[in-house]
């Protein structure tokens, strides 16, 4: 994602060591694991973050997540994937997906956004199938024309979950789920986000360690301000990490 690389470069240019974590089957990682990506796989993400934090004992670690990555970051901060993460000073989540079921339906309602995600997912599945032809045959799912439909099919065929709603419920973070966050956390959201309903954020129960910032404009991971069209949250991240 361009915004992930841009933010990573900005932090690196200001003296931070940066590690960009690719989730399973994201980036060129399809060959590393025969299993498919499911957003419920928090344990392997938590373990990767733990290993990175342990390498800089005595230093400070910050975690930034965008969209579905923001959901992973929040679950890691909650300890969903394992024991508390050492040296984790602050978690920042930008346009995090709190209710994946609603987000999926919102994607399907926008023709250009739906086409974008369908194109990326189909390309990913074709890559996986080419690497493991004895394990996967995706011809039927590749014909489906909605993210919801593809999710239903893959969950039924390749996961232990009953259906998509059962799957989505395993990583939904609405209501009071984030109330027990132990790590200082900042959540940035926008009222005009076409994918994440702003009501999800207004309905959260948060503790004093968690700050929610809802902007009128910002779209999904955008928050662009002025030329050369940089995201203003880059400056926000520096302010938080330099406190």
N, C-alpha and C positions, 0 to 999 in steps of 0.2 A: 504494500500500500504506500502511495506517495506520501501521505501525511505522516506515516510512521517513520519512514526514512528521513523526511524533512525534520521532524522533531528530534530524531536521534542525532542527526548532523548538528542541529542547533545546540543541543546539550553537549555534544562532544567538543564543539568549537568553543564552549565556555568552560572547559576543563573537566567535564565528567567522563568517566569510563562508561561506555554504553554497550549493552548486550541486547540484541533483538531476538526474541524467542519466537520461532516458528512453531505453531501448533501442528499436530500430526496432519499430514497431507496438505499442508500449506507451504508455499514456497516449493522448492525442489526437494521434497522430503518423502515422496511416495514410496521410494525404494527401501526406506529404513524400517518399515513395519508393515507386515502383511494385513494387519487389521485396519478397518476403516476409521475415519475420524468421527467421533461423537462428542458433543459439547459436555457430556457428563464425565469425560475422562480428566477429571481435575487432579487425580493423584499424580499422574506423570508430569503435569505442569507444575504442581506444588513441589515435586521432587527436583525438577530442573531449577526452580527458583532457589530452593534450599541449597543446592550444590553451589550455585553462583554466590549466594550470600556467605557461605562458609569459606569461600576462597578469599574473601576480603575481611576476615576477622579483624575487629578493631576499627573497621570503617563503617560508613553509613550506606544503607541500601534503600533505593526508592523504586517503586513499582508503578508503571504507567500502563493503562490499558484503554484501548479504543473499541467501542461497539461491543461485539461478542468478547473481545479481549478484556474489556472492562468488567464483564460478568465474571470471567476467569479470575481477574485480579481481586475482585470483591470476595469471591469464594476462597481464594488463597488467604486473604486477610482474615477471613472468618475461621480459618483452620479446617475447612471442609476436606482438604486433601491430605492432612497429616498434622503433626505437631506445630506449634507456633514457629514462625520463621524468625531466625536470629537476625539482628541488626536492621530489621525492617523499620525505617523511620517514618515513612509516609507512603500512602497509596493514592494515586490520582486516577480517576476514571472519567473518560470523556465520552459522552453519549453512550453510556453502558446499556446493554440490552437487559432489562430487568424482567420482562415477561416475554420469553421467546415465542410463545404462541401468538400473542398479539403482534409482535414484530414480524413474524412470518406472514400473517394475514395482511399487514400493512404493505409489505413488500409486494405481495401478489396483487394488491389494488392499484399499484403504480406501474404502468406498462413498461416504462424505460428502466426503472429500478429492477423490476422482475426480470427483464431480458438480460440485464447486466449480471445478476446473480445466477440465472439459469446458464448463461454462457460459461461463467467461471466454474460452476459446479459440474456441468457436463464435461468440461475439459479435464477437471480433476478426476472424475470417474473413468474417463477414457484412459487416462494415464495409469490409474490403478489397475484397470483391467489388462492393459498391455503388459504390465509387470507381473501380474499374477493371473494368467489366463485360465489356469486350472481351478482357480478359486472363485472367480467372478465372471458373471455374464450380465452386463448392464443394458442390453438392448431394449428391454421393456421400460426401464426407468428413464432412459434417455429420451423416450418419446413423450414423456409427461410434460405438461406445459405450466406447471405451477410449483412453487417451492413447497407448499403444503403437500401436494400430491407426491413429490419426490421424497419428502421426509416420511410420509406415511408408508410408502413402499419400502424404503431402505430400513426403517425401524422394524417393520414386520419381517423382513427377510434376513436381516443381519444383526439384530440386537436382542437383548433379553426383555425389552419393554413391550407392554401390551399393545400400545399404539402411540401415535405422535403425542397425544395429550399426556399420556403417562410419562413419556420421555421428556417433554417440555417441563413437566412439574418437578422433575428432579433437579433442575437448575434455575427455577424461577426465584427471584429475589425481591418480591414486592411485599407490601405491608410492613410487618415488624421484624422481618428476617435479619435486617442489618442492624437491629438495635444493639446487638452485643459485639459489634466491631471493637476489637481491642487496639487496633492500630489507627493513628491519626489518618483520616481519609478525606479527600476532597472529590466531590462529584460535580461535574459540569454538564449541564443539559440545556436544550433550547426548546422554546415553545413551538417553533416551526419545524422541528425535526419530522421528516416525512415517514420515518420508520419507527421511532420510539415515542409512544404517546406521553405527553408531558404529565398527564394525570398519574402515571406510574410513579413519578418523582414526588408530586405533591402528596401522594398517599403513603409515603415512607415514614416510619417511626425511627428516628435517629438519636444517637446519644451525643454528648457534648464534644466527643472527639471527631465527629463527622460534620463536615461543612457541605451544604448543598447550595450550588449557584445555578439558578435557572435564568437564562438570558432570553430576551424576546426573539432575537435572531441568532442564527448559528447553524441551522440545518443539522445534518448528521456528520459530525466530526469536522465541521467547517470553521465557524467562528473567525472568518476572514476580516481583516481590517486594513484598508489602505493598500497602496502599491508597495512592494510587488506581490500583493495578495497573499501575505503570510498569515498564518493563524495566530491570533493574539495570545492564545493560551501558552505559546512558547515562552513568552515573558512571564506569565503566571507560574509556570513550572520552575523557572529560575528563582523567582521570589520565594516559593515554597521551599525549594531544596537548599537555598542559602540562608534560611532562617537560623 
